[in-house]
Amino acid sequence: MKKKDFVTLILSVVGGLLFALGMCMALVPEMGTITQGVVLGVIGLVVLLAMVLVRRKMDGKPAIVFNGRAIGITLYSIFSTAVFGAGMCMVLVASQMVWGIVVGVVGIVLLLCLIPICKGLK
């Protein structure tokens, strides 16, 4: 395993766990930890952003490229993740099992569509 892959692995796991734990703390009202959850979620997002910057630096690329394609892919991925998350919330919080599963599967399909969007078909 290359050094840049190992650093990316560690930072993405730590950032993802912090973000997920923070969102769980913020979105489950029985816990009563909304403020702490938001803070922990923001820390997770900062670690994930740092991971992107560090990875691009280790690849010898510019930090962030702003062009129409990158912005479009980012907006699509945010939308896809929100659809997937809405399905999960419907199942876990709102007790709407069938519709939550349907919305979650649609979110998964939308997220899978990111592969050909980013890499292209050959």
Secondary structure, 3 states (H helix, E strand, C coil): CCHHHHHHHHHHHHHHHHHHHHHHHHHCHHHCCHHHHHHHHHHHHHHHHHHHHHHHHHHCCCCCCCCHHHHHHHHHHHHHHHHHHHHHHHHHCCCCHHHHHHHHHHHHHHHHCHHHHHHCCC
